């Protein structure tokens, strides 16, 4: 209508046309004013909607913050290791929930800041709400981090107290044994002597537990000096209990064995002499393994024998340490007593050579059986890949041909990567041959068989590669 009016009144001087033009101009201004009012109304409604959406989201955020504050205001102090572990686990679960809720809370803050930046009519109200939510969020996260440290410290303390209690119970149990002077299940003074030595060794091997607690005490006090009353008390009591245990054990040994040292000495010699004779007979039998499994079992048994030899050698040294006291008690018998020990030492020394020879024989057998096992394993490895290397399938089209080429290339790469192991197996066999092993001819034959099979596999892969290349060219031509 405006365009038509402009055409009608264009270049007209008649008053009626001029009046019409004024009416059209007034109509245009009214229309524009209506648009401005509409835009203002639209803007107000949009801002009102955004405000309500913000208030809705802010309320949800405040509910989340209130739930967090409710948890964070609880004061809990565990009284056991289990409680401390559960408390920390529950707190870690809370932290996971806290992080999940934080995305919603931060979204509210970002939305509120955006409305303020856009000049919302309720910007002051929105800004106050955003600031309050932001402050509560930051406070909750700081409190959560503080509680994390607190719960970890509580767990560390309860772990320390639990370890102290475990060691205290162990000491009390061993103290009962230390105060029992009978060793009812030991029939001879020598067996009592061995039992007491084992008991002393058990105590000394567990002393590290006390030392670890003492170190943990130092670390705890460095971080939390206020725990000194609790921590120092426990460590002090344990240290005193440990000293009592050591002194009681030492006194028990003196009461039981000081007056019977000669009998202990003689019975120990007799016991070790019997053990040496049994070991000599065992070595004479010279059981030899027939395969890798039995050789490994024999080597494990041999290691146990060597460990026992070491322990028995230490007992011989203990015998020598007892001789000065025996000389004071029985000077007229000291030469005969020493003779027992010297004879025993001589037998021990005689065993060293056969034992070392036995070890070398077993190691040599293991190397041979391991070589034969490795050769068979490698031949199986080669046999598993031969069907692929000898496959007659070349592909009925270019796509299939390329697919077979990729597979063949993968097989070639696998073979190249495996070749060092083949060379290593052959090197082990050649080493046995150079050492003049009794089965050297068999080993040479095994090496030749393996290398022939290996070269055959490589040749098959190369041949298949050429055939696939010919097939590719043929498909490209057609």
Buried (B, 14 or more C-beta within 10 A) or exposed (E): EEEEBEEEBEEEEEEEBEEBBEEBEEEEEEEEEEEEEEEEEEEEEEBEEBBEEBBEBBEBBBEBBEBBEEBBEEEEEBEEBEBBBEBBEEBEEBBEEBEEBBEEBBEBBEBBBEBBEEEBEBBEBBBEBBEEBBEBBEBBBEBBEEBBEBBEBBBBBBBBBBBBBEBBEBBEEBBEBBEEEEBEEBEEBBBBBBBBBEBBEEBEEBEEBBEEBEEBBEEBBEEBEEBEEBBEEBBEEBEEBBEEBBEBBEEBBEEBBEEBBBBBBBBBBBBBBEBBEEBEEEBEEEEEBEEBEBBBEBBEEBEEBBEEBEEBBEBBEBBEEBBEEBBEEBEEEBEEBBEBBEEBBEBBEEBEEBBEEBBEBBEBBBBBBBBBBBBEEBBEBBEEBBEBBEBEBBBEEBEBBBEBBEBBEEBBEBBEEBEEEBEEBBEBBBEBBEEEBEBBEBBBEBBEEBEEBBEBBBEBBEEBBEBBEEBBEEBEEE
